Amino acid sequence: GSGGMRLHYDAAKKVCTVDKTGMTKRFNQSVGEVLDMPLDNPLKTLRIFIDRSSTEMFANDGEATFTTRSYPTAEEFHYTVTDGASVKMWTMKPSVVDDFVI
């Protein structure tokens, strides 16, 4: 389907756009669900880290960073990138597991 979080890079404008309008779990709709991340240089690398409640993006080894609150379900992230930029995506696992509470 066409739902989920969408990421698009406009090479002419050097802007990454994140669109959360198609996500199953909507959050902070009043703040805006289509957000732009302008870059100073053409996009060469994009690293995306997804966990249960947020998505973080690092463009060009940290030249620009972007964090958004999101609650993605499986297979709910889609992206289109032009000009052969390298895109890597990681789904984060919990760093702490509460086996017991004192």
C-alpha positions as CSV (number, residue, x, y, z in Angstrom):
1,G,0.0,0.0,0.0
2,S,0.9,3.7,0.0
3,G,0.7,4.1,3.7
4,G,3.4,4.4,6.3
5,M,6.2,6.9,6.8
6,R,7.6,8.2,3.5
7,L,11.0,9.7,2.9
8,H,11.8,11.5,-0.3
9,Y,14.9,13.3,-1.4
10,D,14.7,16.2,-3.8
11,A,18.2,16.5,-5.4
12,A,17.5,19.9,-7.1
13,K,16.5,21.5,-3.8
14,K,18.8,19.3,-1.5
15,V,15.9,18.6,0.8
16,C,14.8,15.4,2.5
17,T,11.1,15.3,3.2
18,V,9.5,13.1,5.8
19,D,5.8,12.4,5.4
20,K,4.0,10.7,8.3
21,T,0.4,11.2,7.0
22,G,0.0,7.6,5.9
23,M,1.0,6.0,9.2
24,T,-1.3,3.7,11.1
25,K,-0.6,5.4,14.5
26,R,-0.9,9.2,14.1
27,F,0.9,11.4,16.6
28,N,1.1,15.2,17.0
29,Q,-1.0,15.9,13.8
30,S,-1.3,19.5,14.9
31,V,2.4,20.1,14.8
32,G,2.7,18.8,11.3
33,E,3.3,15.5,9.7
34,V,5.2,16.6,6.6
35,L,8.6,17.8,7.6
36,D,11.6,19.0,5.6
37,M,15.3,18.5,6.4
38,P,17.4,20.9,4.2
39,L,21.0,19.9,3.4
40,D,23.9,22.1,2.6
41,N,25.4,19.5,0.3
42,P,24.0,16.8,-2.0
43,L,22.9,13.7,-0.2
44,K,25.6,11.0,-0.2
45,T,24.7,8.9,2.8
46,L,21.6,8.5,4.9
47,R,21.4,6.4,8.0
48,I,18.0,5.7,9.5
49,F,17.5,4.2,13.0
50,I,13.9,3.1,13.9
51,D,12.7,2.1,17.3
52,R,9.3,1.6,18.9
53,S,8.6,5.3,19.4
54,S,11.0,7.3,17.2
55,T,12.8,7.5,13.9
56,E,16.3,9.2,13.7
57,M,18.0,10.1,10.5
58,F,21.6,11.2,9.9
59,A,22.4,12.7,6.5
60,N,26.0,12.8,5.2
61,D,27.6,11.4,8.3
62,G,25.8,13.9,10.6
63,E,25.8,17.1,8.5
64,A,22.0,17.1,9.1
65,T,20.1,15.2,11.7
66,F,16.4,14.6,12.1
67,T,14.4,13.0,14.9
68,T,10.7,12.4,14.8
69,R,8.3,10.8,17.2
70,S,6.7,7.8,15.4
71,Y,5.2,4.5,16.2
72,P,5.9,2.5,13.1
73,T,4.3,-0.9,12.5
74,A,6.1,-3.6,10.5
75,E,7.0,-2.6,6.9
76,E,5.8,1.0,7.4
77,F,8.8,2.8,6.2
78,H,9.2,3.7,2.5
79,Y,11.8,5.8,0.8
80,T,12.8,7.1,-2.6
81,V,16.3,8.6,-3.1
82,T,17.8,9.8,-6.3
83,D,21.5,10.3,-7.4
84,G,22.6,7.0,-6.0
85,A,22.9,8.0,-2.3
86,S,23.7,5.2,0.1
87,V,20.8,4.5,2.4
88,K,21.1,2.2,5.4
89,M,18.3,1.4,7.8
90,W,18.4,-0.3,11.2
91,T,15.5,-1.4,13.4
92,M,16.7,-0.9,17.0
93,K,16.2,-3.6,19.7
94,P,15.6,-2.6,23.3
95,S,18.8,-1.8,25.2
96,V,17.3,-2.7,28.5
97,V,15.1,-5.7,29.2
98,D,13.2,-5.5,32.5
99,D,13.4,-9.1,33.7
100,F,12.6,-8.1,37.2
101,V,11.9,-4.9,39.2
102,I,13.0,-4.5,42.8
